[in-house]
Amino acid sequence: MSNDPREAARAAEAQAALGRVKRDSESLLGSSMGRAADHFTGSDAPQGDKIELWGRRIGRSLSLLGVIVLAWWLGHQLKAW
């Protein structure tokens, strides 16, 4: 491999382009589901703090349940079902 700075710049540009293609080719549903799974498992909780981890998991699960119940209630009130 040569020590030509132009070649190094071209290689860096090619790597950056490949990284953008990989990032942009992810499916919307797949990336959204991955982020949702990380959110509901409490992966953003501090390491080693089990109480914080389970508190986040329980709270987020209860909030999801609340959204589902409220959506059902709204549908019932609007006579959608």
N, C-alpha and C positions, 0 to 999 in steps of 0.2 A: 504494500500500500504506500502511496506517495505521501509526502508531507505538504502537499499543495493546500493552502488555506481555502482555495475555491472548492476543492473536493470535500473538505471537511464541512464547509458551509452548505454545500449541496446535500451531503449526507444528513446533516442536522435538519435541513428543511424537509427532506424526504421522511425522516422519522417523525417530525411534527405533523406532516400531512397524514401519515399512517395512523397516528394517534387520534387525529380529528375524525378520520373515517371510522375508526373503531368506536369512538364515543358517539358519533352521530348515527351509527347503524344499529344501535340498541333499540329494541322495540319500546314503544311508549308504555304498553301494558306491563312488559317485563320489568322495566326499570321502576315503574310506579309501584308494582307489587313488591319489589325488593325493598324499596324505601318504606312502604307500609309495614312490611314484616319487621324491619329493623326498628321502626317506631313502636310497634305493639309489643315487641320482646324487651323493650327497655334497654337497648344496646347503648344508649347515651348516658346511662347511669354511671356514677363513679365506680371504678373497679374495687371489688372487695366489700362493697356496702350492700349486703343482701336485703336489708330492710328497704333501702331506697329503690333497689331493683324491683322487688315485689310490690312495693307501693306504686311505682309507675305502671307496672303491668296491670295491677288491679284497677287503678284509676282509669287507665286508657281503655280497658275492657268495659268498665262500667259506662264510660262516656260513649263508646260505640253502641252499647245496648240502649242507652238513652236516646241516641239519634234514631235508632231503628224503631223504638217505641213511639217517639214523637212523629216520625214519618208515617207509621201505621195510623196513629191517632188523627193526623192531618188528612190522610186519605179517607179515613172513616167519616170525619166531619164533612168533607167535601163530597161524600157519597161516591167516591171513585171505586170503591169495592164494598 
